[in-house]
Amino acid sequence: MPKNHHSVSKAIVFIHGLWMNGADMRLLRHRFKKDGYITFQFKYKSTKKTPIENAHILSEFINSIKFDEIHFVCHSLGGLVIRHYLNLYPIEHSGKIVMLGTPNKNSAVAESLIKLPLGKKILGKSTEHGLTGALPKWNSKKKLGIIAGQFPLVSGMLSPVIKGPNDGTVSVEETQLDGASDHITLCLPHLGLLFSKRAFLQTKHFLEHSFFIHT
């Protein structure tokens, strides 16, 4: 067996969202490390490259990790990168996926921003086949769990832009994806999904059992 190759794995690749670099996922990674998981942070240029281009880079990153089974925990735009990755490389590596606040349907906030000169500039290439573009259908056989946020304090502020319950950035409806194994909504803002212990416990439960704790 090759060196550093693990036949039994508790490996997770974390994929950050728009304008981030992975530092925002540090606490979540730390919690999984404490539970015995080996964690990897995939960093990508969210506005300089399209989600499809980043999916190709993700494939190279995944191939450098010598694990038979790799789970994925994706925040926001990171979930769209994994969708493209699985569409382009459907047979690579087994494992489960949890998306946190991923706009699986076009983002109303991004659609509003892109109409403004500055908004178009700051979103960059994240909209192309991403936040406001065509996305591949979910055809993967992998178990997919989706956690949406709903935070009344912020959801009302963007009510003219985002319809229905939302986390201040993404609506609960936008997180839905046909073919997902399970979906749950937590009372948290968009970034709070990364720092909440409840969100961590739900993510861990899905990776270990393929479903969330519905109470």
N, C-alpha and C positions, 0 to 999 in steps of 0.2 A: 504493500500500500504506500502511495506517495507520501512524503513528509507533509505534515500539516493538513492531511486530508481526513475529514471526519465522516464516518459512516452514520453516526447518530448525531443529529444536529439540533441545536437550539439557536440557530443563527437568524438574526433579523437585520434587514437593510432598511434604514430610515431614509425617506425622501422628503425633503423640505418643500415649502411652497414659494410663492411669488415674492421676490425681493429679499429672500432669506438666504442664509449660507449654511444652515445646519446647527448653528449655535442655539437657536430657539428650541431645538429638539433635545438638548443636552440633558435636561432633567428627566425627560421620558426615557431616554437611553439609559441613564443612571439607574432608574427604577428597574428596568429589565435586566441590567447587569447584576444588580443585587439579587435577582431571582435566578441567576445562573445562565442567562442568555449571553451569547457573544454578539455584539452589535457592531454594525458598520454604518457610517454616514455617507450617503451619496450626495456630493455637492455638484451643482450644475448652474449654468448661467441662465437664469429664468427669463431674462428679457433679451439677451444677446443671441440666443438660439431658440428655435421652435421646439415644441414638445416632441415632435418626431425626431429632430436632430438629437435632442437630449436622450431619447429612448435608445438610439444607437450607441451613445456614449455609456448609458446605463448597462447595455449588454456587455460591453467591454469590461466594465466594473464588476459585473456579476461573474463573468468568466474568470476573473482573477481571484475569486473567493472559492476555496476548495471545500465546499459543503455539498452534500447530496440534496439537502432540503434547506431552502431559504425562504423565510417569511418576509413580508413587506409591510411596513407601516408608513403611510403616506399622508401628508397634510396638504390640503387645498390643491394647488396646481400639481403637486407631486403625484396625486392620484390620476391625473390625466396623462402624465408621463408614463406611469405604469400601464395604463390602458393601451397606449401606443406600443410600448415594449412587448406586451403579451400578444398584440395583434401582429407585430413583426417577427417575434421569436416565440411562437406558441408552444414549442415542446421543450423549452429549456427549464430545468430545475423545478422540482415540486415545492409546495409550500402554500401557506394561506396569506391573505391580504386583508388589511384593515385600512379603510380610508377615513380620514378625519376632516370633516368640513369640505369635501371635494365637490366643486360645482360640476356634476356629471351632465347637467344640462347647461346650456349657455348661461354665463354669468350676467345677470341684469346690471350689476355694478360696472363690470367691464364694458358692457354694451353702451352704458351711459358715458363712461370715461373716454371711450375711443372716439366719441363725437367731438371731443375737445382737443385742440392742438397739443396741449401739454399732456393730456391723458393718453393720447396715442403714443407720445414719446416715452412716457414712463412705463407703459405696458409693453412696449417693444414687440418682440416676436412671440410673446406668450399667448397672443390672441390667435395666431395662425394654427389652425387645427388644434385649438386649445380653448381658451376662455370664451371666445366668440365664434369659433370655427367648427368645421365638421369633425366629429369624433368617431372612432371605430365602435361598432357595436360590441357588447360584452359577449364574446363567444368562448371565453375560457372556461375550462372545467374546474378551475381552482375555486376554493371556497372564498367568498368575498363578504366581508362585513363592513357596513357603513355606519359611522357615527355622525349624526348631525347635531349642530348646536342651536339652541333657541334661548335668547337672552332678552327679556322684555325691556330692560333699561336701554338697550341700544337698538333693538329691532324697530322701535317706533321712529327713531331718528331718520331712517332711510326709507320710510314707508312709501314715499312717492316713487322710489326707485325699485325697491325689492317688495314683491307681493307676498303677503302671508308671513308666518312665523320665520324668524331668521336669527343668525348669530351676529348680526351687524355687518356682515360681508356677503354671506351666502345664505339663501333661503333653504328651509328644510326640503321643500319641493325640488330645488335644484340638485340636492344631493342624491336623489333617487336614481336608481339604475336597474333596468330590467335584467334579471339574471343573478342579482345579488342574493346571497344566502340568507342574510339577516340585515335588519336596519333598526337603529335605535336613536332616539333624540334625547339629549341631555341638556339641562338648563345651564348652558355655558356660552360665553362669547367665542368668536372665531379662534383667537390665539389661546384662550382658556382651555381649549381642547387638548393643548400640548402640556399644560401645567396641572391640570386637575387629576387628583388621585382616582376619582371615580372613572374618568376616561381611561386612565391607565389600567385599572382593574377590569374594565369592560373589554379593552383591547386584548389584554392577556387572556381573559376567559375565552374570547373568540379564537385566538390562536391555538388554544389548548383543547377547545371543545367544539368549535365550528358554529357556535351560536352565542348570543349575548344573554345577559341576565335581565329578563323582563320582570319588573315588579309592579 
